[in-house]
Amino acid sequence: MCTMMTGGRCAEGESIGTPIRRAALLLCCCLLSAPAEATILRFTTTVGDIDVRMFDTATPASVANFMNYVNDGDYDGSFFHRMPMALDDHGQLGRFVLQGGGFKYTEAGGLTNVPTDAPVVNEPGISNLKYTVAYAKLGGDPNSATSGFFFNTQDNANNLDSQNGGFTVFARVVQGFDVLDTITSFNDYDLDGAGSTFNDVPLITPDEESLEDMLVYIEQVAELDLPAGDYNFDGVVNLTDYTIWRNGLGSEFDVRADGNGDGVVDQADYNVWRQSYGMSASAGLASPINIPEPSTWLLAAAATGLFWAARKKSGPRMSRTHAELA
Protein backbone atom coordinates (compact mmCIF):
# COMPACT_ATOMS: atom_id res chain seq x y z
CA MET A 1 0.00 0.00 0.00
CA CYS A 2 1.18 3.55 -0.63
CA THR A 3 0.07 7.18 -0.66
CA MET A 4 -0.90 9.16 -3.77
CA MET A 5 1.54 11.95 -4.64
CA THR A 6 1.92 14.06 -7.78
CA GLY A 7 3.74 12.18 -10.47
CA GLY A 8 1.51 9.13 -10.53
CA ARG A 9 2.17 7.38 -7.19
CA CYS A 10 -0.73 5.33 -5.87
CA ALA A 11 -3.08 6.48 -3.12
CA GLU A 12 -3.43 5.09 0.37
CA GLY A 13 -5.18 1.74 0.16
CA GLU A 14 -4.29 1.16 -3.49
CA SER A 15 -1.86 -1.40 -4.84
CA ILE A 16 0.82 -0.32 -7.28
CA GLY A 17 -1.04 -2.09 -10.06
CA THR A 18 -4.18 0.05 -9.70
CA PRO A 19 -3.02 2.90 -11.99
CA ILE A 20 -2.02 0.34 -14.61
CA ARG A 21 -5.45 -1.28 -14.45
CA ARG A 22 -7.03 2.15 -14.81
CA ALA A 23 -4.93 2.81 -17.91
CA ALA A 24 -6.02 -0.50 -19.39
CA LEU A 25 -9.65 0.31 -18.60
CA LEU A 26 -9.37 3.64 -20.41
CA LEU A 27 -7.95 1.90 -23.44
CA CYS A 28 -10.75 -0.65 -23.40
CA CYS A 29 -13.25 2.21 -23.61
CA CYS A 30 -12.10 2.68 -27.20
CA LEU A 31 -14.18 -0.39 -28.05
CA LEU A 32 -17.30 1.67 -27.47
CA SER A 33 -16.55 4.10 -30.29
CA ALA A 34 -16.90 3.51 -34.01
CA PRO A 35 -13.55 2.97 -35.74
CA ALA A 36 -12.10 5.37 -38.29
CA GLU A 37 -10.37 3.96 -41.36
CA ALA A 38 -6.88 5.00 -42.47
CA THR A 39 -6.07 5.22 -46.17
CA ILE A 40 -3.35 3.13 -47.83
CA LEU A 41 -1.78 4.67 -50.94
CA ARG A 42 0.52 3.06 -53.48
CA PHE A 43 3.22 5.07 -55.25
CA THR A 44 3.97 3.21 -58.46
CA THR A 45 7.42 4.37 -59.56
CA THR A 46 9.75 3.35 -62.35
CA VAL A 47 11.80 1.50 -59.72
CA GLY A 48 8.93 -0.27 -57.91
CA ASP A 49 6.00 0.26 -55.56
CA ILE A 50 6.01 2.16 -52.26
CA ASP A 51 2.94 1.80 -50.03
CA VAL A 52 2.18 4.34 -47.30
CA ARG A 53 -0.40 4.56 -44.53
CA MET A 54 -2.01 7.98 -44.31
CA PHE A 55 -2.57 9.53 -40.88
CA ASP A 56 -6.21 10.42 -41.52
CA THR A 57 -7.01 10.99 -37.85
CA ALA A 58 -3.82 12.78 -36.78
CA THR A 59 -3.57 15.09 -39.82
CA PRO A 60 -7.02 15.25 -41.45
CA ALA A 61 -6.51 18.48 -43.43
CA SER A 62 -3.15 17.30 -44.76
CA VAL A 63 -4.54 13.94 -45.85
CA ALA A 64 -7.56 15.55 -47.51
CA ASN A 65 -5.26 17.92 -49.39
CA PHE A 66 -3.02 15.10 -50.60
CA MET A 67 -6.00 12.98 -51.65
CA ASN A 68 -7.29 15.85 -53.80
CA TYR A 69 -4.08 15.72 -55.83
CA VAL A 70 -4.20 11.92 -55.96
CA ASN A 71 -7.82 11.81 -57.12
CA ASP A 72 -7.13 14.44 -59.77
CA GLY A 73 -4.16 12.43 -61.06
CA ASP A 74 -1.84 15.39 -60.54
CA TYR A 75 1.07 13.27 -59.31
CA ASP A 76 0.85 10.76 -62.15
CA GLY A 77 3.83 11.26 -64.46
CA SER A 78 5.71 13.54 -62.06
CA PHE A 79 9.31 12.84 -61.05
CA PHE A 80 11.49 12.98 -57.94
CA HIS A 81 13.48 16.17 -58.37
CA ARG A 82 15.50 16.55 -55.17
CA MET A 83 17.68 14.25 -53.09
CA PRO A 84 20.24 16.31 -51.10
CA MET A 85 22.77 15.21 -48.51
CA ALA A 86 22.70 16.38 -44.88
CA LEU A 87 23.54 15.26 -41.35
CA ASP A 88 20.84 13.22 -39.62
CA ASP A 89 19.78 13.30 -35.96
CA HIS A 90 22.74 11.07 -35.08
CA GLY A 91 25.41 13.16 -36.83
CA GLN A 92 25.71 10.82 -39.81
CA LEU A 93 25.88 12.22 -43.34
CA GLY A 94 23.32 10.70 -45.69
CA ARG A 95 20.44 11.37 -48.02
CA PHE A 96 18.31 13.99 -46.33
CA VAL A 97 15.01 13.59 -48.18
CA LEU A 98 13.56 12.37 -51.48
CA GLN A 99 11.31 15.15 -52.75
CA GLY A 100 8.59 15.07 -55.38
CA GLY A 101 5.16 16.41 -56.24
CA GLY A 102 6.40 19.54 -57.97
CA PHE A 103 7.26 18.82 -61.59
CA LYS A 104 6.59 16.72 -64.69
CA TYR A 105 8.81 16.24 -67.73
CA THR A 106 8.53 14.81 -71.22
CA GLU A 107 10.76 15.29 -74.24
CA ALA A 108 7.77 16.56 -76.20
CA GLY A 109 6.31 18.89 -73.60
CA GLY A 110 9.40 19.81 -71.62
CA LEU A 111 9.25 20.74 -67.93
CA THR A 112 5.87 21.62 -66.41
CA ASN A 113 4.66 22.31 -62.87
CA VAL A 114 2.24 20.08 -61.04
CA PRO A 115 -0.94 22.20 -60.71
CA THR A 116 -1.50 23.37 -57.16
CA ASP A 117 -4.53 24.03 -54.99
CA ALA A 118 -4.73 26.52 -52.12
CA PRO A 119 -2.14 25.96 -49.36
CA VAL A 120 -3.06 23.60 -46.54
CA VAL A 121 -2.89 24.44 -42.84
CA ASN A 122 0.18 23.13 -41.04
CA GLU A 123 -0.48 20.10 -38.78
CA PRO A 124 2.84 19.30 -37.05
CA GLY A 125 3.09 16.76 -34.26
CA ILE A 126 4.36 13.48 -35.70
CA SER A 127 8.16 13.38 -35.89
CA ASN A 128 10.09 13.56 -39.15
CA LEU A 129 11.75 10.16 -38.77
CA LYS A 130 13.05 7.87 -41.50
CA TYR A 131 10.37 6.51 -43.84
CA THR A 132 7.78 9.14 -42.94
CA VAL A 133 6.17 11.37 -45.58
CA ALA A 134 5.84 15.13 -45.02
CA TYR A 135 4.93 18.30 -46.88
CA ALA A 136 7.42 20.66 -48.47
CA LYS A 137 6.76 24.35 -47.96
CA LEU A 138 8.22 27.81 -48.38
CA GLY A 139 10.74 29.15 -45.90
CA GLY A 140 9.22 31.40 -43.23
CA ASP A 141 5.63 30.35 -43.97
CA PRO A 142 4.38 27.34 -41.96
CA ASN A 143 1.05 27.23 -43.82
CA SER A 144 2.38 27.31 -47.40
CA ALA A 145 2.37 23.59 -48.34
CA THR A 146 0.55 22.66 -51.55
CA SER A 147 1.48 19.67 -53.75
CA GLY A 148 5.14 19.24 -52.83
CA PHE A 149 6.06 16.41 -50.47
CA PHE A 150 9.08 14.40 -49.41
CA PHE A 151 10.04 11.06 -47.96
CA ASN A 152 12.31 11.43 -44.95
CA THR A 153 15.17 9.13 -45.92
CA GLN A 154 16.90 9.51 -42.56
CA ASP A 155 15.92 10.69 -39.07
CA ASN A 156 15.35 14.44 -39.40
CA ALA A 157 13.33 15.18 -36.25
CA ASN A 158 15.92 17.49 -34.69
CA ASN A 159 15.92 19.67 -37.79
CA LEU A 160 12.39 19.53 -39.17
CA ASP A 161 10.09 19.07 -36.17
CA SER A 162 10.61 22.65 -35.03
CA GLN A 163 11.86 24.49 -38.14
CA ASN A 164 9.36 26.81 -39.84
CA GLY A 165 6.55 25.80 -37.47
CA GLY A 166 7.39 22.12 -37.86
CA PHE A 167 7.00 20.06 -41.02
CA THR A 168 3.76 18.10 -41.17
CA VAL A 169 4.22 14.33 -41.32
CA PHE A 170 1.01 12.89 -42.77
CA ALA A 171 1.99 9.33 -43.73
CA ARG A 172 4.55 6.56 -43.20
CA VAL A 173 5.90 3.84 -45.47
CA VAL A 174 4.52 0.37 -44.71
CA GLN A 175 5.80 -1.54 -47.76
CA GLY A 176 8.46 -0.87 -50.38
CA PHE A 177 11.28 0.23 -48.08
CA ASP A 178 13.76 -1.40 -50.46
CA VAL A 179 12.40 0.62 -53.39
CA LEU A 180 12.90 3.88 -51.50
CA ASP A 181 16.39 2.81 -50.46
CA THR A 182 17.23 1.90 -54.07
CA ILE A 183 16.18 5.31 -55.37
CA THR A 184 18.28 7.10 -52.75
CA SER A 185 21.27 4.94 -53.71
CA PHE A 186 21.35 6.50 -57.17
CA ASN A 187 23.79 9.28 -57.94
CA ASP A 188 22.36 12.78 -58.00
CA TYR A 189 22.99 15.33 -60.75
CA ASP A 190 22.82 19.11 -61.13
CA LEU A 191 20.51 19.72 -64.08
CA ASP A 192 20.12 23.48 -63.90
CA GLY A 193 23.62 24.76 -63.28
CA ALA A 194 23.29 28.16 -61.64
CA GLY A 195 19.74 27.38 -60.54
CA SER A 196 18.91 25.81 -57.19
CA THR A 197 15.79 23.73 -57.87
CA PHE A 198 17.40 20.81 -59.70
CA ASN A 199 20.78 20.52 -57.98
CA ASP A 200 20.26 17.02 -56.57
CA VAL A 201 18.15 15.08 -59.07
CA PRO A 202 18.38 11.27 -58.88
CA LEU A 203 18.97 9.61 -62.26
CA ILE A 204 18.60 5.90 -62.97
CA THR A 205 20.75 5.63 -66.10
CA PRO A 206 22.84 8.78 -66.59
CA ASP A 207 24.35 7.43 -69.81
CA GLU A 208 21.04 7.52 -71.69
CA GLU A 209 20.64 10.13 -74.42
CA SER A 210 17.18 11.18 -73.32
CA LEU A 211 16.56 12.85 -69.96
CA GLU A 212 13.08 11.35 -70.06
CA ASP A 213 14.66 7.88 -69.81
CA MET A 214 16.86 8.84 -66.85
CA LEU A 215 14.44 10.41 -64.37
CA VAL A 216 12.74 8.48 -61.55
CA TYR A 217 9.05 8.85 -62.27
CA ILE A 218 5.98 8.50 -60.12
CA GLU A 219 3.84 6.72 -62.68
CA GLN A 220 0.75 6.72 -60.47
CA VAL A 221 -0.44 7.34 -56.93
CA ALA A 222 -3.63 5.44 -56.09
CA GLU A 223 -5.60 4.28 -53.06
CA LEU A 224 -5.55 0.54 -52.48
CA ASP A 225 -8.93 -1.18 -52.21
CA LEU A 226 -8.49 -2.85 -48.84
CA PRO A 227 -10.94 -3.49 -46.01
CA ALA A 228 -10.39 -1.69 -42.71
CA GLY A 229 -8.38 -3.88 -40.34
CA ASP A 230 -6.42 -5.60 -43.12
CA TYR A 231 -2.99 -5.08 -41.64
CA ASN A 232 -1.00 -7.32 -43.99
CA PHE A 233 -2.72 -5.88 -47.09
CA ASP A 234 -3.84 -9.20 -48.58
CA GLY A 235 -7.47 -8.18 -48.96
CA VAL A 236 -8.82 -10.27 -46.06
CA VAL A 237 -9.26 -9.39 -42.37
CA ASN A 238 -8.27 -12.43 -40.33
CA LEU A 239 -6.15 -13.62 -37.41
CA THR A 240 -2.92 -12.77 -39.23
CA ASP A 241 -3.92 -9.11 -38.98
CA TYR A 242 -4.59 -9.51 -35.27
CA THR A 243 -1.06 -10.88 -34.83
CA ILE A 244 0.38 -7.86 -36.64
CA TRP A 245 -1.63 -5.56 -34.37
CA ARG A 246 -0.56 -7.43 -31.22
CA ASN A 247 3.12 -7.42 -32.19
CA GLY A 248 3.02 -3.74 -33.11
CA LEU A 249 0.99 -2.52 -30.14
CA GLY A 250 2.43 0.76 -28.90
CA SER A 251 4.59 1.31 -31.99
CA GLU A 252 4.92 4.60 -33.84
CA PHE A 253 7.32 3.07 -36.37
CA ASP A 254 5.65 -0.09 -37.66
CA VAL A 255 2.24 1.43 -38.45
CA ARG A 256 0.83 -1.36 -40.59
CA ALA A 257 -1.77 -1.89 -37.84
CA ASP A 258 -2.51 1.81 -37.28
CA GLY A 259 -6.03 1.23 -38.56
CA ASN A 260 -7.42 4.64 -37.61
CA GLY A 261 -4.44 6.67 -38.78
CA ASP A 262 -3.58 8.47 -35.55
CA GLY A 263 0.14 7.75 -35.84
CA VAL A 264 0.43 4.97 -33.27
CA VAL A 265 -0.76 1.36 -32.95
CA ASP A 266 -3.16 1.23 -30.00
CA GLN A 267 -6.40 -0.21 -28.70
CA ALA A 268 -8.48 1.78 -31.17
CA ASP A 269 -6.79 -0.15 -33.99
CA TYR A 270 -7.83 -3.43 -32.40
CA ASN A 271 -11.36 -2.03 -32.51
CA VAL A 272 -11.00 -1.39 -36.25
CA TRP A 273 -9.82 -4.97 -36.79
CA ARG A 274 -12.46 -6.52 -34.54
CA GLN A 275 -15.37 -4.82 -36.28
CA SER A 276 -14.06 -5.84 -39.71
CA TYR A 277 -13.03 -9.40 -38.84
CA GLY A 278 -13.98 -11.79 -41.64
CA MET A 279 -14.31 -9.07 -44.26
CA SER A 280 -12.57 -9.21 -47.62
CA ALA A 281 -12.18 -6.74 -50.44
CA SER A 282 -14.13 -8.95 -52.85
CA ALA A 283 -16.71 -10.71 -50.69
CA GLY A 284 -18.44 -8.84 -47.82
CA LEU A 285 -18.44 -9.64 -44.17
CA ALA A 286 -18.33 -13.24 -42.99
CA SER A 287 -19.57 -14.35 -39.58
CA PRO A 288 -16.71 -13.75 -37.13
CA ILE A 289 -15.75 -16.63 -34.86
CA ASN A 290 -13.29 -16.99 -32.01
CA ILE A 291 -12.21 -13.36 -32.02
CA PRO A 292 -9.27 -13.01 -29.62
CA GLU A 293 -9.51 -10.29 -26.98
CA PRO A 294 -6.32 -8.51 -25.85
CA SER A 295 -5.38 -9.14 -22.24
CA THR A 296 -5.49 -6.40 -19.61
CA TRP A 297 -1.75 -6.68 -19.06
CA LEU A 298 -1.03 -6.37 -22.79
CA LEU A 299 -3.06 -3.16 -22.90
CA ALA A 300 -1.50 -1.88 -19.70
CA ALA A 301 2.00 -2.45 -21.02
CA ALA A 302 1.17 -0.53 -24.18
CA ALA A 303 -0.44 2.29 -22.18
CA THR A 304 2.63 2.56 -19.95
CA GLY A 305 4.94 2.65 -22.98
CA LEU A 306 2.90 5.39 -24.64
CA PHE A 307 2.85 7.39 -21.37
CA TRP A 308 6.63 7.36 -21.07
CA ALA A 309 7.04 8.12 -24.76
CA ALA A 310 4.84 11.19 -24.29
CA ARG A 311 6.86 12.24 -21.24
CA LYS A 312 10.09 12.04 -23.24
CA LYS A 313 8.65 14.24 -25.93
CA SER A 314 7.49 16.86 -23.02
CA GLY A 315 14.10 22.00 -44.32
CA PRO A 316 12.85 20.20 -46.99
CA ARG A 317 13.50 23.12 -48.80
CA MET A 318 11.55 24.98 -47.16
CA SER A 319 13.93 27.87 -47.38
CA ARG A 320 16.43 27.11 -50.07
CA THR A 321 19.04 26.23 -47.51
CA HIS A 322 17.65 22.95 -46.78
CA ALA A 323 14.42 23.76 -45.97
CA GLU A 324 12.69 24.81 -49.00
CA LEU A 325 10.90 21.78 -50.06
CA ALA A 326 8.75 23.60 -52.53
N, C-alpha and C positions, 0 to 999 in steps of 0.2 A: 504494500500500500504506500501511496505517496501523496504529496500535496501539490495542487495545481499552481503553477507559476507561469509568468509570461515566457513564451518560447516553446510552449507545447508540452510541458510536464503535466503528469496526470494529477487529478484532484484527489483529496482525501477520500478514501474508500474505493478508489478505482484501481484496477490492475494496470500494468504498463501496456497491456494489449488493447485496452479500451479505445484509445484514440485511433489505433489501426483498424479496429472493427468499425468505428464510425466512418473512417475514410472509405472502407469497403462498402458500407451501407450507402454512402453518397454516390459511389460509382454505380451501384446496382440500381439506383433511381433512374439512371439513363434508360433502363429498359422500358420505362413508362412513356417515353417520348418517341414520336415517329422518327425514323432514321432519315438523314439526308444522304444523297448519293453524290459521290465525287466522280468527276469526269476523267476518263483515260484517253489521252491523245497519242496518236502515232505520227512521228516525223519520218516520212519516207525520204531518205537521202540517196545520193548516188553511191554512197559507201555502204548503206544498210539502214535498218529501222532503229529508231530510238523511241521508246514509249515512256510517257510521263504521266504521273497522277497530278491532277489539278487540285489546288487547295480551295475548293468552292466555298467552304464554310469560313476559313480563316481570311481569305482575300476575295470576297464576292465581286467587288467592282472590277478588280484586276482580271479575274477569270472571265467575267462577262465581256470585258473589253477584248481580251484575246480571242474569245469564241466568235466575236463579230468578225474579226479578220479571217479566222478559220472558215467560218460559214460562207464568207464572201469569196473564198479562194485566193485571198490576197497574198498569202505566203507561198502558194504553189508556183514553182519556177523561180523563186528567189534563191540567193546564194549566201553562204557564210563569208562575210567580208572583213572580219577582224579577229585576230588571234595573237594578241601581244604577250610579251613576257613580263613577269613581275614577281616580287617576293610574296610568298604566301604567309599565313598566320604563324608558321613555324620557322620563318627565315629562309626557306628554300626557294630558289629561283625556278620558275616553271611557267607553263602556259597559264595566263591569268584568267581569261575567259574565251569563249567561242561565241562571237556575236553575229546575229542575223536579223532578218525582218525588215531590212531597210532598202534593199536594192535587187533588181532583176537585170539580167544581161542576155542578149542574143546577138549573134553576128549580124543578123538582119536589122534588128531594131536598136542595137546599141544598149547603153546603160539607161535604165529608167528607175524611178523611185517607186517603192511600194506605196500605194495610196494610203493616206492616214485619216483617221477620225479625230474627234476632239480629244485632247489629253485626258488621261484617267487620274483620279485622285490617288495619291500615294498611300499605300497600306503596308508599312514596314512592320516587322515583328518576328518573322521567321528568319533565321540566320543564313547568310550567304556562304554556305558550306559547299564542298565539292559535290557535284551532280545535282545541284538545285538550279532552277530556272528563274531569272529575274528580269525586270524591265530596265532597258537603257533609258537615259533621260538627259536633258541639258544641264550643264553645270550651273549651280546656283538657283535651280528651280525644281523643288521636290515633286511638284505636280505636273511635270511636263512630258511624261511617258506617253507614247502613242503606239506605234507598231514595233519598234525596235526592242529586241530582247537578247539575252545572252545565257548560255550555260556557264555556271561557275565550274571551271575545270581544275580548281584547287580550292582550298579553304581560304575564303576572303572576308570572313566575318569582321576581323579587326579593322579592315579598311572600309568595307561597304555598308556595314550595319549602321554606322553613324554618319557617314559622309552624305552631304546634300539631303539631309532629312531621312537617310536610310534608304537603301534600294529594296524595292518590294520583291520578295521571293513569292511566287505564286504557283510553283509546281516543283516536282522532284522526279528525277529519272527512276524508273522501276525496272526497265528492261532495255538492253542495248548499250550497256556501259562500254563494252568492247568497241562498238562503233564510234562512240564519242572519243574514246581514247585513241582510236586509229586516226580519226580526223586531226586531232591535236598533235599527232606524231608527224604529220606532214610538215615540210618546210614552208615558211611563210615568205611572201614576196611583196616588194614595194611596187605597186602598179601605177602610182600617180606622181612619182618623183617629189616635187616640191609640195605637193598636197599632203594632207594629214588623214584623209578618210580611208585610203587604201594602202596603208603602210605595211600591214601585217596580214595579207590575204593568203589563206591556205590554198595550195594548188596540188592536185593529185598527180598530174603528169606534166611537169614543167617543160618537157621537150616537145610537146605537141605544138603544131603550127597555129591552131585555133584556140584562143582564150576560152571560148565556149566549151571546149573539150577538157579544159584544165580545172575549172572552178568546181567547188563542192556545192552541189545544188540541193535545195529542199524541194523535192519533186511534188510532195503533197503533205499537208497536215490534215488529219481527219480524226474524228472521234470513233473509238472502237465500240462496236455494238456488244456490250457485255452486261449481264445482269448485276445489280448491286450485290455486294458480298462475294463476288467472284475474285478471290485474291490471288489466284495463280493464272488468271486470264485464259482459261480454257473453255469458257462459255457455259460452265455448269457450276452451281453453288453446292458444294458437298463438304465432306469431312476434311478433305485436303485443305480447303480454305480455312476451316477452323484451326487446323494445325499451324498454318501460316500466321493467323491472328495470334494464337497462343504464344508462339515462339517470338513474335515481334512485339508483344504487349509492352508498352512503355517506350517504344522506340520512336525517335524523330528522324532516323536515318533510313531504315528499311520501312518504307511507307506503303508497301504493297497492300497491307491490310488496313490502311487509313481510309475506311469506307465512307466516311462523311467529310473528308477533306479538310480537317482542322489542323493538320500538320503533325499529328502524333497518333500512334496506335493506342487506343484506349477502350474502355467498356462500351462506349457508344458504337464503336466499330463491330463489336460482337453483336450488338443489337441489329445493326445493318445485316450482318450475316444470318442471324437467327431468323429474321423475318423473311429472308429470301431463300432459306434453305430448301433445296430441291428444285429450284428454278434453273432454267437453261435459256440461252439466247434464242433457241429455235422452238422449244416446246414450252409451255407455260410453267406453272407451279405444280410440282408433285406433292403428294402428302408427306410431310416431314415425319421421320421416325427417329427415335433415339437421339435427340438433339442433346449434345453434351452441354452442361452448365459449368461455367468457370467457378473454381473454388474461391471461398472467401479469402484465403491466404494468398492465392494468386493475384486477386484484385488488390489486396492490401499491399503486396510487394510492389505492384505497379504504381499504386497511389503514392507510396513512400518515395519511390524513385522519381516520379514526376515532381513531388514536393521539393526534394533536394535539388533537382535540376532547375526549378524555378528560383530557388534561393540563390543558386550560383549565378543566375543571370542578373540578381537584384539590381576612280570609278569608272564599272564600265562607263566608257567615256561619257562621260557624264560631265566632262569639263575639258576635254582635249588634253588632259595631262594623263590621266588614266581613268578618267572618270567621265568621259563624255560618250557614253554608249548612246549614240543617237544616229 
